[in-house]
């Protein structure tokens, strides 16, 4: 949540917050002072259908007809966002 709060809003990113209900997601965002009107709420855990189950933010990209995912961790944070912001 801190990552989502601190990263710039960009049309290049979609923010999805998952949780057991819309209310719990909104409360979690409020707890971390995350004010993003562009955040999508995944209260049905649909991301699990695509095997996206992680505690880290994940970047999805579509290249050459294939979906790729990259977890953003403290170790790779700078490399993943080189030149993005």
C-alpha positions as CSV (number, residue, x, y, z in Angstrom):
1,X,0.0,0.0,0.0
2,X,2.9,2.4,0.7
3,X,4.2,1.6,-2.8
4,X,0.8,2.5,-4.3
5,X,0.6,5.7,-2.2
6,X,4.1,6.9,-3.2
7,X,4.1,6.1,-6.9
8,X,2.9,8.7,-9.3
9,X,-0.5,8.3,-10.9
10,X,0.0,7.3,-14.5
11,X,-2.1,6.2,-17.4
12,X,0.5,3.5,-17.9
13,X,-0.6,1.7,-14.7
14,X,-3.8,0.2,-13.5
15,X,-4.0,-0.3,-9.7
16,X,-6.0,-3.3,-8.5
17,X,-6.5,-3.9,-4.7
18,X,-7.8,-7.3,-3.6
19,X,-9.6,-8.3,-0.5
20,X,-12.6,-10.1,0.8
21,X,-15.0,-7.2,0.2
22,X,-15.0,-3.7,-1.3
23,X,-15.4,-2.2,2.2
24,X,-12.3,-4.1,3.5
25,X,-10.3,-2.9,0.5
26,X,-11.4,0.7,1.0
27,X,-10.6,0.5,4.7
28,X,-7.1,-0.9,4.0
29,X,-6.5,1.9,1.5
30,X,-7.6,4.5,4.1
31,X,-5.3,3.0,6.8
32,X,-2.3,3.6,4.5
33,X,-3.6,7.1,3.4
34,X,-3.9,5.8,-0.2
35,X,-6.2,8.1,-2.0
36,X,-6.5,6.8,-5.6
37,X,-9.8,7.2,-7.4
38,X,-8.4,5.1,-10.2
39,X,-8.0,1.9,-8.1
40,X,-10.0,-1.1,-9.1
41,X,-11.3,-3.3,-6.3
42,X,-11.0,-7.1,-6.7
43,X,-13.4,-8.3,-4.0
44,X,-14.1,-11.6,-5.8
45,X,-10.4,-12.5,-6.0
46,X,-10.6,-12.8,-9.7
47,X,-6.8,-12.3,-9.9
48,X,-6.4,-15.8,-8.5
49,X,-8.1,-17.1,-11.7
50,X,-5.0,-15.8,-13.5
51,X,-2.6,-17.2,-10.9
52,X,-1.8,-13.7,-9.5
53,X,-1.4,-14.5,-5.8
54,X,1.3,-12.4,-4.2
55,X,1.9,-10.0,-1.3
56,X,3.9,-7.8,-3.7
57,X,2.6,-5.4,-6.3
58,X,2.7,-7.1,-9.7
59,X,3.2,-5.6,-13.1
60,X,1.4,-7.4,-16.0
61,X,2.5,-6.8,-19.5
62,X,1.4,-8.3,-22.8
63,X,4.1,-8.9,-25.3
64,X,4.2,-11.0,-28.5
65,X,0.8,-12.6,-27.7
66,X,1.8,-13.6,-24.2
67,X,1.0,-12.2,-20.7
68,X,4.0,-11.7,-18.4
69,X,4.0,-10.8,-14.7
70,X,6.7,-9.3,-12.6
71,X,6.5,-9.0,-8.8
72,X,7.9,-5.8,-7.5
73,X,10.1,-6.5,-4.5
74,X,12.5,-4.4,-2.5
75,X,15.3,-6.1,-4.3
76,X,14.1,-5.3,-7.9
77,X,12.1,-2.1,-7.3
78,X,14.7,0.3,-8.9
79,X,15.4,-2.0,-11.9
80,X,11.7,-2.5,-12.7
81,X,10.9,1.2,-12.7
82,X,14.0,2.5,-14.5
83,X,12.7,5.1,-16.9
84,X,9.0,4.5,-16.1
85,X,8.4,7.6,-14.1
